[in-house]
Every structure is written in structure tokens, then in C-alpha cells.
Amino acid sequence: MSSYLFAHFTSDEEKEIEHIWFSVSRDGLHWQDLGGETPALTSSKGTTGIRDPFMVYDEKLKKYFIIATDLKIGKGGDWWKAQYEGSRSIHVWESENLIHWSEERLIEVGIEGAGCVWAPEAIFCKEENKWFVFWASMVKEEGDVEAKQRIYGSFTEDFITFTPAFKYIEGENHVIDTDIIWSEGWYYRFSKDETYKLITLERCRHLIPQEGERYEKVDSKLLSEIEWVEGPECYYLEEQKKWCLIVDQFGAGLGYMPLLAENLATGEFVKLSPEEYDMGPRKKRHGGVIAISDEAAERMLAYYGCSSV
């Protein structure tokens, strides 16, 4: 059986709490917060703020990696400066057991002239046999009237050395949040459409489209109806044999809610009622979910002094 680990940052009515917290779940829908008011990871480098943490496990290195946005802004901070004059680096941590983490690394990945590097995520590229790390950057290209958020990407084998970044996704408007998963021979991309503040879905046979290939849109009635959401994260629920897409209801300040689908190719998602899930007492802002073993979940619960979920 699989359990689930959610790495996220949080917020309250007075300030943004820009550290990393963990929560665990047995079914991916009911979450138990770890650590109380004490974050799992804090930063002493860059801006010292951590947002949008995302976690992966490297089978070859037998290590977990967390990457995150280097941004300390607080509630009511200077968002213009954060976008146009922010950090071009990401935070990186690694661990073999999810309990003891390395000292953080601050690695510059953004292209020259980028105003920021936001919401970094990673997926293992089967074609390149490397991790593909991608993020949003505010960039003004030649011919642009104004700068625009685009998604850029880079390859790495160890989360230490990264290849030069290249432009990966561009929309008519800004694109700031993207999540990619692989399912049944397709790469599926969930992205935030800044025009309507909703999540779009598209797919392609190759992570990096080959010549003559492109990502095709997957129509989804429900996703087209849910506005003012961001931070999409998709993961597979082993017991239910369904995909779970969680979206952050930032417009209403309500945190994450889950949507379920049996087959991503259909674009048919079901919105759960509040009685069918429990995100836990801590308001979870943009983060990432990873499947872990039940044994790993038990170790984390014991380490943080929590009872079993």
C-alpha cells in the first residue's frame, strides 16, 4: 500500500509563512499535519523565503529532492518587484529518509534578464533519462511591449548541475503554474491560464515535442468552470485507481480542494463534496504531493510525535 506526503507552505490572515511544512495521508484525500507550528524546513539563503515546494524521488540515487521558489514577500509585499526584480535561483534539499535533510543549496537556473523563477517542478524525462526541471519567469523578449511570464526548463541528473535554460511554454497571457505527469504513454500538462484564472489540460507523446509535434488540448468541462484557482498538482490514488488533481482556491482564500478522474484523456473530473476529503487544519498553499510507503509514513509520524492516521 502507498501513503502520501504533501510538502507545502502556508499562510494566515496576517502574513505569508514562507517555510516548508509536511502533511501525510493514507488515502491521498484525508491529511494529517506534521510539526504543529514548527516548519520542517526553513531557509537561511537567498531571500530566506520558501514557497511552492515540490518533491521527487530519484530511484538511481535513492534520494528525495525538494525544490522550491526563493521568495520572501509576506502578505501585502511588493509583488511588482518580486516579479520583475526577484531571485533567479531555486532552493534545493535532499534526503535519504524524509526526516534528515541536507543543508539547502541555492542554485541559479533562470535566464539572464529574467525577473523571477517561480514554482519550480520536475518530472523524469524518459527520452533523455534525466530530470526535467521547469518554472515560470517574467521575461521581456525582443518585440514584446511588456514582459510576460513564460515557462522555462532545464535538465539535471543530480539537482546540482543544470543545463542552460530554454523556453518551454508560452501562452497568449502569463503562464505561472505548471504540473506535468506521465500516464499511459502520454505526458499531461496542467497549467494556470492567467486570462481566466483557471486550469487548462493538454497532452503530448513526448515531454519535449518532436519536430511536427505539439501538445494537444484536452477539453474538460469542470476545469473550464472553476475559476480563480492555481497551483495544480496531480497524483495517482492507488486504492481508488483514480487521478487526484488538487487546486488552490486562492481567489476565495480557501486553500486546496481535490478533483478526481478515472482517465485523464477524457478530461472528465468530479468535484468532491466537503465530507469526502479533509485537507487538515493547516491552510495549504502551493506545494507538491508524492507517494511514499506506509513504513515511511509511520517513521515520519513517529518522528514528529503524531499518532497514526
N, C-alpha and C positions, 0 to 999 in steps of 0.2 A: 504494500500500500504506500501511497505517497501523501505527504503532508505538504504544506505550502508556507513560504516565508515571504513577507512583504516588507521591503525596505522603503521608507518614505520620510518626508519631512512633514511638519505640522504647522498649525497656526492657531491663534486665538483672536479675540476681538481687539486686542491692544497692539499686538506685534506679530511678525512672522518669526517662527522659531526655526532658524535655519541650521539644523543639525540633522543627524540620521537616527531614526528610531526603527525598531523591528516589531513585527507582529507575526504570529503563527496561526495556522488554521489546519484542521484535519480534512475539511471538505472544500476549501477554497472560497467559501461563502460566509463562514462564521469565524470572526477573527478575535484573537486574544492578544492584547498589547503587552509587550515586554518592557521592563525597565522603569515603569512608572513615569516620574518626571525627569528621570536621568537618561539622556540620549545614549545610544550605543556608540556613536562616533561623533567627534567634533573636529574642527579644523583649526590649525594654527598657521596656515599658509594662504597666500593669495589674499582674497578679501576676507577670509576666515568664515565665510558663509557657505553653507552646503544646501543645494536644492536639487530636486529631480534625480535622486539616486536610482541607479539601475544595476542589477546584479546578473552575472552569468557564472557558469561552472565550466572550466576547461578540463576535459577528460584526459588529455595528454599530460598536462602539468599537475593534475589533481589539486587544483586550487579554485577557490571562488574569487571573483573580482567584482568590486563595486566601482563604478564611475559616476561622477556627479558634476552638476553645474557649480562653478566657482562664482557665487553671487551672494552678497550680503546687502540686503536692501531694506528690510523691515517694512512694516505697514506704513504707507504714506511716503515711501522713499522716492528717490529720483529715478523714475523708470526711463526717462529720456536718456539720461547719462548711462544707465545700465545697458541700454540697447546700442547706443552709438559710441560709447567710450568705455565699455566694460571689459572684463577679463577675456582673453582668448585661450585660456587654459582650462583643463578639467582636473578634478580631484580623482585619484586612483588609490584604492586599498586592495590588499589581497589577504586571503586566509585559507588555511587547510581544514579548519573545523567549524567555521562560522562563529566562533567565540573569541579567539585571539586573532587580532588583525595587525597587519604590518603598519609601520609609520606611513602616513599618507605621502603620495607623490603628487606634485603639481606639474602637469605636462602641457606645454603649449601646442595646440593642434590647429587652431584657427588660421585662416589665410591672412596674409598681410593686408591691413586695411579693414578687416572685419571688426564690427563694433562689439561683438559678443560671441560667446559659444554657449548655447543653451540646450538643456535637456538631452545630453548625450545618451545614446543607447548602443547596443551591439547585438549582432547576430552572427553565427558561424556561417561563413560562405562556403558552400560545398564545392563550388567551382574552383575557388582559389585555395581552399584548405587553410583559411586564415579567418580571424575575426574581422568583421567589417564594423567599424565604429562610425556613427553618424550623429549629426547635431544641427542645430539651426544657428545661422549667423546673419547679422544685419550687414549687408554689403551694398555699396553703390557701384554698379558696373558702368562702363563706358556707354553712354546713351541713355542711362537712367535719369529721370527727372528727380527722383528721390530714391534713397536706399530702400532695400526690401529684404525681409527675412527669407532666406533660402536654406535648403538642407544640403550640407556638405558631408563628405565621407572620407575615410582613411582606413587602410588595412594594418593590422598588427598581429603578431604571433605571441607576444608576451605582455602587452599593455605597458611596455616601457618604450619601445621604439615604434614609431608610426610612420607610414609612408606619407608623402605630400598630399594634402587635402585636395579634393576636387568637388565640383558642383554635382549634386546627385538628384535633387528635386527642386523644381521651380514651378510656382503657380502664378495665376494672374494676380493674386494678392499674397500677403505674407503666409509662410508656412513655418510654424514654430514647434509643433509636436508631431513626431512620427514614431510608430511602433511597427516592427516587422516580425512576422512569424512564418515558419515553413510548414506546409500541410499538403500531403498527398501530391507531391510534385510541383507545387506552386509556392511562390513567395507572396504573402499577403501584406499589404501596407495599409495601416490605419494612420491618417493624418488629420490634423486640425485645419479646417478651412476657415481662415480669418475673415472671409467676406460674410459668412453667415454664422460663425462661431459654432460649427458642428463638425462631426467626424465623417470623413469620407473613407471609402474602402476601394482598393484596386489590387490587381494581382498580375504576376508575370512568371514565366517558367524559369527565368534566371534573375538572380539578385541584381546584377548589373546587366541591363538589357543588351542583348547582342545586336549586331547590325540588322536593321529591318524589324526589330522587336521593340515593343513598348509595353508599359503597364496598362492594362485594360480596366475600365471602371466596373465595379461590382455594385449593381443597384441594390439599395437597402431602404425600404420604406421607413422603418423605425429610425435608422440613423439620420435620415433626411428630416425627421420630425423633431428630434431632440436637439435644441439649440442651447447656446451658452454652456458648452461643455468643452473640456480639454484633457490633456494627459492620458490618452488612450493606452491601455495595457491589456494584452490578450494572452491567455494561458489556457491549457487544457485541463479539464476536470476528469481525472481518471475514473472515478466511480460512476459518474453520470454519463461518461462518454460524450461530453459536450464541451464546446469552447465557451469560455467566460471572457467577456470584454467589460472591463471596468472603465468608467469615465468620470472625471472630476466635474461636479456641478458647480463650477466656480462662480457662475453668474448669480446663483441663489445662495452661495456660501454653504452648501450642504455636504461637501465632500464627495467621496466616490459612491457610485451605485453600479451594480452588475447587470449585464445583459447576456443572455445565453443563446447559443446557436448550435445546432447539430451538424451543420455543414456550412462552412464559410462561403463556399461557391454560390450558395443560394442567396446570401445576404439577408436571410431571414433570422432576425433576432427577437427574443422575447424579453420584455421588461418584467423583472420580478417585483412582487409586492413587498412592502417593508417587512412583513412577517417571515419572508423566505430567506432573509440574509441578515447579518449583523456585522457591520464594519468595525465594531468596537467603540469604546468611549472616546478614544483619541481621534480628532479630525485628521484624516489622512490626506495630505496633499501629494502632488505628482511624485510617484515612485515606481517601483518595479516588483513583480511577483515571480518567484522561482519555485519549482517543485523540489522538495527535499525528502529524505527518508523519514519514516516515523521515528527512527532512532535518533536522527539529528534533531528533530523537533523536541524529543524528550530531553536531550542534552541541553538544548537552549532553555527550555522551561526550567530545568533544574538550576542552570547557571544564573538565571535571572530571578530565581526564587518564586516561581509560579507553579500552580497546580496544573495537572494535565488537562488539555482541552478535550 
